[in-house]
Amino acid sequence: MMGLAFILIFLLLMIMINRGNQGINDYSDYTTGSRSFGPFAIGLSVFSSWYVGSVFTAWAEFNVGFGFIGIYTAIYGTISIFIMYLVSEKTYIWGKKYNLITQAELMGFRYQSGMLRIMMSFLGVLFTGPWLLLEWVTQGYIFSYATGGQISPFWGMLIGVLTVMIYVSMGGMRSVIRANAVQGLFMFAAGTGLSLWLIYKFFGGIRSGMEMLARDYPDVLTYPGPGWSPPTPYWTSIIIVSGLGAFMWPWIYNKMFAAKNVRAIKQSAVIASMLGFIFWTSMVFLGIMIHSMEYPRNHPEEAYMWIASMAGPIPLALMSVLIMATSISTVSGIIQAMATAISNDIAKQIDIQISNEKALKVTRISVIIICLLSLAMAAVDFGRLVFIAILTYQGIIMFFPVVFLGLYWKRANKEGAIACMIIGTATSVYLIIFNPYFIDELGWTAGMYGIILAFGIMIIAGYLKPISPHVEQLWSDIETARRNARRSKS
């Protein structure tokens, strides 16, 4: 029961850390933390939210079952954080000047389109849903495994739900960032340290472990791995789609609105990418080496918990808390982003006269409803939920041309953005459902075809209309902010 004790202490700690944030009554503070966080808080928050708890269970098949292909996560994660660096300046400057608090609101303002704002908010919530369910399932599984089945997955999920509901509903973004910072520090230290220790304990170190794999299991060191034969372009495709789409998740993107300045966001991007690459690479090395053991090779979803249990009760307890921290950090950000989207981008668009006090109440009620509804849905056995979650990348990637061209190309307009979202997403969904022969034969995923079409639509639409005065003013805002920044340095 040591694992249960460690998990409960960790969850209690999360509530205690945020006890001072309970009862926040200012809508801006609740949704953005009053734009007050520095690079380490934002960087740790992005890092801890990025790596979902289910990468240690549902996605362990990539590392343990197939081997080398699992490293794609570290590669696409680095690409996505670079995108964070690129979009940080305009996102922060426009967000602060015009009091914008969500990704959908930013794009609705940039394109002067309420329809686009509602569409991005709705699709963001829709595409995010499977990840939330998957994380609740992961938490239930970890509780059950750590206690030898004495606590059922449902009761494990309920404990996690109640913990998140308490500190997110009361403290909003400020609670999420502070909890994520602690979770991120623990994830990096415990995750990297425990992975390396397990490698040395069971395989004699990285060098001897890799020599063993090269001698006895060479397939796991090459693409795509044993028992699988996708075309080579599949590797490129999942990196591109995931790399461009991953930073478009609202629960990640919205954290930039909580930063205190542009420099803090850019520094946080460097911090998050370094921590993420080291952390995940150590987990991949451990997973590949675990492939040499028969039981976890045949049960990859249990691999990380299993090898920790073989090392003793303390390593098992640490691994349990590690996965729980990874999961809790993700779901808290997801729920806060979904609730804010409902109040700010949907409720405020339906009733433009809604007060901030009422919007705050809507947000808090949304947190409770989302938690309870997702708990009920997670208790149902969907079977292939993990594959649904993976496929959501094929949809969220359609946000990329809207966001990136909107921030970097003056000619991008609302007609092109709306058509891009509708046609690009519809194309991707159609290819996923009907799966024509060329998808499997050529190796490119549905999202690749959808985003190429989406970019084409936005570029064509951009040349059909002149640049609006509103856009010229936004670009002027950036130049003014840059001049003021240079002047303050001199």
C-alpha positions in Angstrom: 0.0 0.0 0.0 3.0 2.3 -0.1 2.1 3.3 -3.6 -1.4 4.4 -2.4 0.1 6.4 0.4 2.5 8.2 -1.9 -0.3 9.0 -4.4 -2.6 10.4 -1.7 0.2 12.5 -0.1 0.9 13.9 -3.6 -2.8 14.8 -4.3 -3.1 16.4 -0.8 0.0 18.4 -1.6 -1.5 19.7 -4.8 -4.5 21.0 -2.8 -2.3 22.5 -0.1 -0.1 24.3 -2.6 -3.2 26.0 -4.0 -5.0 26.7 -0.8 -4.1 30.4 -1.1 -5.7 30.6 -4.6 -9.1 29.4 -3.5 -12.0 31.7 -4.0 -10.5 34.0 -6.7 -13.3 36.3 -7.8 -11.6 38.2 -10.6 -12.4 36.8 -14.1 -9.1 37.9 -15.6 -7.1 36.5 -12.7 -9.0 33.2 -12.9 -8.5 32.8 -16.6 -4.9 34.2 -17.0 -3.4 34.5 -13.6 -3.3 38.2 -14.3 -0.5 37.6 -16.8 2.0 37.3 -13.9 4.1 34.2 -14.4 7.8 34.0 -15.3 9.7 31.6 -17.6 10.3 28.8 -15.1 6.6 28.6 -14.1 5.4 28.7 -17.7 8.2 26.4 -18.9 7.5 23.8 -16.3 3.8 24.1 -16.8 4.0 23.5 -20.6 6.5 20.6 -20.0 4.3 18.9 -17.4 1.1 19.3 -19.4 2.7 18.1 -22.6 3.5 14.6 -21.5 0.2 13.0 -20.6 0.0 10.2 -18.1 -1.2 7.7 -20.7 2.2 7.8 -22.5 3.3 5.4 -19.8 0.4 3.0 -20.4 -1.5 3.3 -23.7 1.5 4.6 -25.6 4.1 2.3 -24.0 3.5 0.0 -27.0 5.5 2.4 -29.1 8.5 2.3 -26.8 8.3 -1.3 -25.4 6.6 -3.0 -28.3 8.2 -1.4 -31.3 11.3 0.4 -29.9 12.9 3.1 -32.0 9.7 4.7 -33.3 8.9 6.0 -29.8 11.6 8.6 -30.1 9.4 10.5 -32.5 7.6 12.1 -29.5 10.8 13.9 -28.4 11.4 15.1 -32.0 7.9 16.4 -32.6 7.8 17.9 -29.1 10.9 20.0 -29.9 9.3 21.2 -33.2 6.1 22.2 -31.3 8.0 24.2 -28.7 9.8 26.0 -31.5 6.4 27.0 -32.8 5.6 28.3 -29.3 8.7 30.5 -29.7 7.6 31.8 -33.1 4.0 32.6 -32.1 4.8 34.1 -28.7 5.4 37.7 -29.6 2.1 38.6 -31.4 0.1 36.3 -29.1 1.3 38.1 -26.0 1.3 41.6 -27.4 -2.2 41.4 -28.9 -3.5 39.4 -25.9 -2.3 42.0 -23.4 -3.4 45.1 -25.3 -6.9 43.8 -26.2 -7.4 41.7 -23.1 -7.6 38.4 -25.0 -7.5 35.2 -22.9 -7.9 32.2 -25.2 -6.6 31.0 -28.5 -10.1 31.1 -30.1 -10.6 34.6 -28.9 -7.2 35.7 -30.3 -8.0 34.3 -33.7 -11.6 35.6 -33.7 -10.2 39.1 -33.0 -7.4 38.7 -35.6 -9.9 37.7 -38.3 -12.8 39.8 -36.9 -15.0 36.8 -37.0 -17.3 35.6 -34.2 -18.1 32.5 -36.2 -14.4 31.5 -36.4 -14.1 32.1 -32.7 -17.0 29.8 -31.8 -15.8 27.2 -34.4 -12.3 27.0 -33.0 -13.6 26.9 -29.4 -16.1 24.1 -30.2 -13.5 22.0 -32.2 -10.9 22.6 -29.5 -13.2 21.1 -26.9 -14.3 18.3 -29.2 -10.8 17.2 -30.1 -9.6 17.5 -26.5 -12.4 15.3 -25.1 -10.8 11.9 -25.8 -7.5 13.0 -24.1 -9.4 13.9 -21.0 -11.2 10.5 -20.9 -7.9 8.7 -21.5 -6.3 10.4 -18.6 -9.1 9.5 -16.2 -8.8 5.9 -17.3 -5.0 6.1 -16.7 -5.4 7.5 -13.2 -7.9 4.7 -12.3 -5.5 2.1 -13.7 -2.6 3.5 -11.7 -4.6 3.5 -8.5 -5.6 -0.1 -9.1 -2.1 -1.3 -10.0 -0.4 0.5 -7.1 -2.7 -1.1 -4.6 -2.7 -4.6 -6.0 -6.4 -4.2 -7.1 -7.6 -3.2 -3.6 -8.9 0.1 -5.1 -10.9 -0.3 -8.3 -10.2 1.8 -11.3 -13.5 3.7 -10.8 -12.7 4.8 -7.3 -9.2 5.7 -8.4 -10.7 7.9 -11.1 -13.1 9.5 -8.7 -10.3 10.5 -6.3 -8.3 12.1 -9.2 -11.5 13.9 -10.4 -12.3 15.3 -7.0 -8.7 16.6 -6.5 -8.6 18.4 -9.8 -12.2 19.7 -9.5 -11.4 21.3 -6.1 -8.3 23.3 -7.1 -9.2 24.1 -10.7 -12.8 25.3 -10.0 -11.7 27.5 -7.1 -8.3 28.8 -8.3 -8.4 28.7 -12.1 -5.2 29.3 -14.2 -3.2 30.5 -11.2 -3.8 27.1 -9.4 -3.1 25.2 -12.6 0.2 26.9 -13.3 1.5 26.6 -9.7 0.5 23.0 -9.4 2.0 22.2 -12.9 5.3 23.8 -11.8 5.6 21.5 -8.9 4.5 18.5 -11.0 6.9 19.4 -13.7 9.9 19.5 -11.3 8.9 16.2 -9.8 8.3 14.7 -13.3 11.7 15.7 -14.6 13.7 14.7 -11.4 11.9 11.5 -10.6 11.1 10.5 -14.2 14.6 10.9 -15.5 16.4 9.7 -12.4 14.1 6.7 -11.9 14.5 5.7 -15.6 18.3 5.9 -15.5 18.4 4.0 -12.2 16.2 1.2 -13.6 18.4 1.0 -16.7 21.5 0.5 -14.5 19.8 -1.9 -12.1 18.4 -4.3 -14.7 20.6 -3.8 -17.8 23.9 -2.6 -16.4 23.8 0.8 -17.9 22.9 2.4 -21.2 25.9 1.1 -23.1 25.5 -2.5 -22.0 21.8 -2.4 -22.5 22.2 -1.1 -26.1 24.8 -3.8 -26.8 22.4 -6.4 -25.6 19.6 -5.0 -27.8 22.0 -4.9 -30.9 22.9 -8.5 -30.3 19.6 -10.1 -29.3 16.8 -7.7 -30.5 18.2 -5.6 -33.3 14.7 -4.9 -34.8 13.8 -2.5 -31.9 16.7 -0.2 -32.9 15.5 0.3 -36.5 12.3 1.8 -38.0 9.5 0.8 -37.6 10.2 -2.1 -35.1 9.3 -5.8 -34.8 5.9 -6.9 -36.0 5.0 -3.8 -37.9 5.7 -2.6 -41.4 4.2 0.9 -42.2 5.7 2.8 -45.2 8.7 5.0 -44.4 6.7 8.2 -45.0 4.5 7.3 -42.0 7.4 8.3 -39.7 7.8 11.7 -41.4 4.0 12.2 -41.4 3.4 11.5 -37.7 6.3 13.9 -36.8 4.9 16.7 -39.1 1.3 16.3 -38.1 2.1 16.0 -34.4 4.8 18.7 -34.5 2.6 21.3 -36.1 -0.6 20.3 -34.3 0.7 19.7 -30.8 1.1 23.3 -29.8 -2.4 24.1 -31.2 -4.0 22.3 -28.2 -5.9 25.1 -26.3 -4.7 23.8 -22.9 -1.1 24.3 -24.0 -1.5 27.4 -26.1 -3.5 29.3 -23.5 -0.7 29.2 -21.0 1.1 31.9 -23.0 -1.6 34.4 -21.9 -0.5 33.8 -18.3 3.1 34.9 -18.9 4.3 38.3 -17.7 6.0 39.3 -21.0 7.2 38.0 -24.3 10.7 37.2 -23.0 9.2 34.9 -20.4 7.4 32.9 -23.0 10.5 32.6 -25.2 12.7 31.6 -22.3 10.0 29.1 -21.2 10.1 27.5 -24.6 13.8 26.8 -24.2 13.2 25.4 -20.7 10.3 23.2 -21.8 12.1 21.8 -24.8 15.3 20.9 -22.9 13.4 19.2 -20.0 11.1 17.4 -22.4 13.8 16.0 -24.6 15.9 14.7 -21.7 12.9 13.3 -19.8 11.3 11.5 -22.8 14.6 10.2 -24.2 15.4 8.5 -20.9 11.9 6.9 -20.9 12.4 5.7 -24.5 15.7 4.1 -23.6 14.2 2.3 -20.7 11.2 1.2 -22.7 13.3 -0.2 -25.6 15.4 -2.2 -23.1 12.3 -3.5 -21.3 11.4 -5.1 -24.7 14.0 -7.8 -23.8 11.8 -9.1 -21.0 9.0 -11.4 -22.0 6.1 -10.3 -19.7 6.2 -6.5 -20.4 6.9 -7.3 -24.1 3.6 -9.1 -24.2 1.8 -6.5 -21.9 3.4 -3.2 -22.9 0.7 -1.1 -21.2 2.0 -2.5 -17.8 5.7 -2.3 -18.7 6.8 0.8 -16.7 4.7 -0.1 -13.6 5.8 -3.7 -13.9 9.6 -3.1 -14.0 9.2 -0.6 -11.1 7.4 -3.2 -9.1 10.2 -5.7 -9.8 12.7 -3.2 -8.2 10.7 -2.9 -5.0 7.9 -1.0 -3.2 9.6 2.4 -3.2 10.4 2.4 -7.0 6.8 1.3 -7.6 5.5 4.1 -5.4 7.6 6.7 -7.2 6.5 5.4 -10.6 2.9 5.6 -9.5 3.3 9.2 -8.3 5.2 10.0 -11.5 2.5 8.8 -13.8 -0.2 10.4 -11.6 1.7 13.8 -11.6 1.9 13.6 -15.4 -1.8 12.8 -15.7 -3.0 15.4 -13.2 -1.0 18.2 -14.7 -2.6 17.5 -18.1 -6.2 17.1 -17.0 -6.1 20.3 -14.9 -4.9 22.3 -17.9 -7.5 20.6 -20.2 -10.4 21.2 -17.8 -9.4 24.9 -17.2 -9.1 25.5 -21.0 -12.4 23.7 -21.8 -14.3 25.6 -19.1 -12.8 29.0 -20.1 -13.7 28.3 -23.7 -17.3 27.6 -22.8 -17.6 30.8 -20.7 -15.4 33.1 -22.8 -15.8 32.0 -26.4 -19.2 30.4 -26.4 -21.3 32.0 -23.6 -20.0 35.5 -24.3 -20.7 35.1 -28.0 -24.2 34.0 -27.4 -24.8 36.8 -24.8 -22.4 39.6 -25.4 -23.9 41.5 -22.4 -22.8 38.8 -19.9 -20.8 40.2 -17.0 -17.4 39.0 -15.9 -19.0 37.9 -12.6 -21.5 35.7 -14.4 -18.9 34.4 -16.8 -16.7 33.4 -13.8 -19.7 31.5 -12.4 -20.3 29.8 -15.7 -16.6 28.8 -15.8 -16.7 27.2 -12.3 -19.9 25.4 -13.0 -18.4 24.2 -16.3 -15.4 22.7 -14.4 -17.7 20.7 -12.2 -19.9 19.5 -15.1 -16.9 18.6 -17.3 -15.3 16.6 -14.4 -18.4 14.7 -13.6 -19.5 14.1 -17.2 -16.0 12.9 -18.3 -15.8 10.6 -15.2 -19.1 9.0 -16.2 -17.9 8.6 -19.8 -14.5 7.3 -18.7 -16.2 4.5 -16.7 -17.6 3.1 -20.0 -15.3 0.7 -21.8 -14.7 2.4 -25.2 -12.1 -0.2 -26.1 -10.2 1.8 -28.8 -10.2 5.2 -27.1 -6.5 5.4 -27.4 -6.7 5.3 -31.2 -9.4 8.0 -31.2 -7.1 10.2 -29.1 -4.2 9.7 -31.6 -6.5 10.5 -34.5 -7.5 13.8 -32.9 -4.1 15.2 -34.1 -5.5 14.8 -37.6 -8.1 17.4 -36.7 -6.3 19.8 -34.4 -3.6 20.3 -37.1 -6.2 22.4 -39.0 -5.7 25.1 -36.4 -2.1 25.6 -37.5 -2.6 27.4 -40.8 -5.3 29.6 -39.2 -3.0 30.5 -36.3 0.4 30.7 -38.1 -0.7 32.6 -41.2 -2.9 34.8 -39.0 0.2 35.8 -37.0 2.6 36.1 -39.9 0.7 36.9 -43.1 -1.3 40.1 -43.4 -3.3 38.8 -46.3 -4.8 35.9 -44.3 -8.6 36.7 -44.0 -11.6 35.3 -42.2 -13.2 33.8 -45.4 -10.0 31.7 -45.9 -9.7 30.8 -42.2 -13.3 29.6 -42.0 -13.1 27.7 -45.3 -9.8 26.2 -44.2 -11.3 24.9 -40.9 -14.4 23.4 -42.5 -12.9 21.9 -45.7 -9.6 20.9 -44.1 -11.2 19.2 -41.1 -13.9 17.5 -43.3 -11.2 16.2 -45.6 -9.2 14.8 -42.8 -12.2 13.2 -41.1 -13.4 11.7 -44.5 -10.0 10.1 -45.1 -9.9 8.7 -41.5 -13.4 7.2 -41.8 -13.2 5.8 -45.3 -9.4 5.1 -45.3 -8.8 5.0 -49.1 -6.1 2.6 -50.2 -3.4 5.4 -50.7 -3.5 6.2 -47.0 -1.9 2.9 -46.0 0.0 2.4 -49.2 1.8 5.8 -49.3 2.1 6.2 -45.5 0.9 9.8 -45.3 -1.8 10.3 -42.6 -5.1 12.0 -43.2 -4.0 15.2 -41.5 -1.2 15.7 -44.1 -3.7 15.8 -47.0 -6.0 18.0 -44.9 -3.4 20.6 -44.0 -2.0 20.9 -47.6 -5.5 21.6 -48.8 -6.1 24.0 -45.9 -3.0 26.0 -46.7 -3.9 26.2 -50.3 -7.4 27.5 -49.4 -6.0 30.2 -47.1 -3.4 31.4 -49.6 -5.9 31.6 -52.5 -8.4 33.4 -50.4 -5.7 35.8 -49.2 -5.2 37.1 -52.7 -8.9 37.6 -53.4 -9.3 40.5 -50.9 -7.2 43.5 -49.9 -5.5 43.7 -46.5 -8.0 45.2 -44.0 -7.2 48.4 -42.0 -7.8 46.3 -38.8 -4.8 44.0 -39.8 -2.6 47.0 -40.6 -3.4 48.3 -37.1 -2.4 45.0 -35.5 0.9 45.0 -37.3 1.4 48.6 -36.2 0.9 47.5 -32.6 3.7 45.0 -33.0 6.1 47.6 -34.4 5.2 50.0 -31.5 5.8 47.3 -28.9 9.1 46.5 -30.5 10.2 50.1 -30.4 9.1 50.5 -26.8 11.1 47.4 -25.9 14.2 48.7 -27.6 13.8 52.0 -25.9 13.5 50.5 -22.5 16.7 48.5 -23.0 18.7 51.5 -24.0 
